[in-house]
Amino acid sequence: MTALRRALLVAGRELSAERREPDGIVAALTFTAVLVFVESLALGPGQARRPEIASALFWIALLFAALFVAARSFERELEDDALDAVVALEGGRDALYLGKVAALTAFLAVVAAAGGVLALVLLDLHVALPAHAAASVAAGVLALPPVVVLDTLLALRLRARGVLVPILALPVLVPALLASTNGTAAALAGNETVWLGWTGLAVAFALVYAVLGLTIVPASTE
């Protein structure tokens, strides 16, 4: 069995589990909408409609949704002792990492699409470059899962993993979050030149984080 097929099996198992128990993705969607709404109330309607502020609110909410979904995914593995069985297989460590990243990317794409529509409605936003905004969101969605999954693996056997995973992930993800936030804000404002630079950086970070995860993951699952 090829490494890609093993990873796809892990991702398919993850997606099947979520289909049977969709409360996780529903909770992530609800959390994203509530967080955007509360943050917009705290800042005030005028400030929240500014492209850079609206983009920041959206990406902060999406980041915490990613942390929530990843934590729930690994908690399920620990409950039924499936994690050790997957890791024990030939190529199991890489398959576990790539499968989890693929599944989390799919979940985040759904959350980002629904959360983006909710943010547009709640904040009454105008998008000057819709296709560019979608591309910025796609680049950011690709950048988050590799780091979130890796840091969840690193802290998996620790009791305080719920606190440690955000502490580990947030500093590493700052460059990607800045790129995604500024790229999305530029698309909202209609600045194509700025959008191109920041979105290119987000894509580069996504590639770097994926390679970094594949390099570190064998040791992180020991």
N, C-alpha and C positions, 0 to 999 in steps of 0.2 A: 504494500500500500504506500502511495506517495505521501510526502509531507503535506502537500496541499489537500489531498483527500482526507487525511487525518484531521487537519484543521477544520475542514468543512463539516466533518462529522460532529466535532465538538460544537461548532457554531449552530449546526442544525439541531442538536440536542438542546442547546440553550434556547433557541427560538421556539422549539416545541414546548419546553417547560413554561415559557412566557405565554404561549397561546393557551395552555391549560389553566394557567393562573395569571390572568392579565392585570391583576391588581397592582403589580409593580409599575408597569408603564402608565397605568391610569394615575397612580400616585405621583409619578414623575411629571406627568402633564399638569396635574392639579398644582403640584408644588411650584412648577415653573410659572404658571399663570398667577398664582397667589403672590409669589415673590416679586414678579414684575409689577403687579398692582400695588402692593404695599410700598415698594421702593418708589414708585411714581407718586404715591400720596405723600411720602416723606419729603420728596424733593419739590413737590408742587407741579401742577399741570404744565405751566410754562416752561420750567426747566426740563421736565421729563420728555417734552416733545423735541428738544434739541437733538440733532442726529447723533452727536458724540455721547450724550447722556442716554438716549434710548438704546443705542447699540451696547453701551456698557451694562445697562440693566439686563438686556437680553442675554449677554454672554455670561454674566455672573450667575444668572438663574440656570443657564444651560450647564455650566460647570458643576454646580451643586447637584443638579439632576443626574449628571454622569457619575458623580461620586456615590449617590444613592443607589443607582441601578447596579453599579459594579459591586458594591458592598452586599446588596441583596443576592446577587448572582453567586458570590463565593460563600455566603452563609448557607445557601441551599446545598452547595457541594459538601460543606463540612457536616451538615446535618445527616446526609445519607452516606458519608464516607466515600463518595465517588471520586474525590480529588486524588487520593493516593492510588486508586486503581488506574486513573488516566496517566498520572506521572510515571507509574511503573512500566507502562508500555514503551516499546521502542519508538523514540521520537516523541514521546508523550509530552515532554516539557514544552517543546516548541509548538506542538499541536494545541496544547492547552492555552498557551499565550495567544497564538494567532486566532484560534477559534473564539476566545473570549473577546479579543479586540474586534473581530468581524461582527460578532453578535452585538456588542456594545455600540459599534458604529451604526448598525441598522436601527437599534433602539433610539439612538440620539438623532438619527435622521428623521424619524417619526416625530420625536419630541420637538426638534427644531422647526419642522414644518408647521406643526400645530401651534407651538409656542410663538412662532413668528407671526402667524395669522392673529393670534390672540393679542400679541403686543401691538400690532398695527391697529387693531380695533380699540383696545384699551387706551392706547396713547394717542389715537387719532393721527397716525403718521402718514406722511406722503413720501413715497419712494420714487426718487428721480430716475434711478437705473435699476429696475426690478431684476433683470437677468444678472447684472453685476452683483447685486445683493445676494442672490441665490448662490452664486459662485463663491462669494466670501463665506457664507454660512457653510457651504459644502467643504471648503478648505479647513475651516475651524473644526468642523465635526470630525474630519479625518485626523486632526492634530491631537484632540483630547484623549481618545481611548488608549493609545499605546502607553502613555504615562500613567493614566488612572489605573489601568489593569496591572502594570508593573508594580506600582507602589502598593496596590492592594495585595499582590502576591508577597511583597517584601514584609508586610506587616500582618500577614494572614494568621500566623501562629501566636500573635501577641494579644493579650487581653484588651489592651487599649488601642486596638487597630482603628476603631471608629474615630479616635482623635488623631492618631498618627498619620493616617492616609491623607487627610487634607494638608497636614503640616508638611508631609513629604512632597505632595503633588503640586501645591500652589506655587512654591518658588520656581520649580522647573517649568511650569506652564505659563509663567508671567510673559515671556516673549511671544508665545503663540496667542495668548489672550490679547495682548496689545495689538498684534498684527490683525487678528480677527476683528477686534473692536474697531480699530481705525479703518480697516477695509470696508466693513459694513457701514460705518458712519459716512465714509466717502461715497459709497453707493447711494445712501439715502440723500446726501446733499447734491449728488450729480457731478462729483469731481472724479473723472475717469482716470486721470494721471496718478493721483494719490491712491486711488483704489488699486490700480495695477501693481504699484510698488508694495503695498501692504499685503495684498492677496498673494503675491509671489512669495513673500516672506512666510506667510502662513503655510503655503504648500511645502516650502523648504523645511520648516519646522516639523511638519507631519512626517516627511521622509526621514529626517534625522532621528526623531523620536522612535519611529518604527525600527530602524536599524539598531538604535541604542537598546531597545527592549529585547530584540532577538539576541543581542550580545550578552546581556546581563541575565536574562531569564533562566538559563540553566543553573546558575549558582543561586538565584533567588528562590528556587523551588526545592532546594536541598532540605 
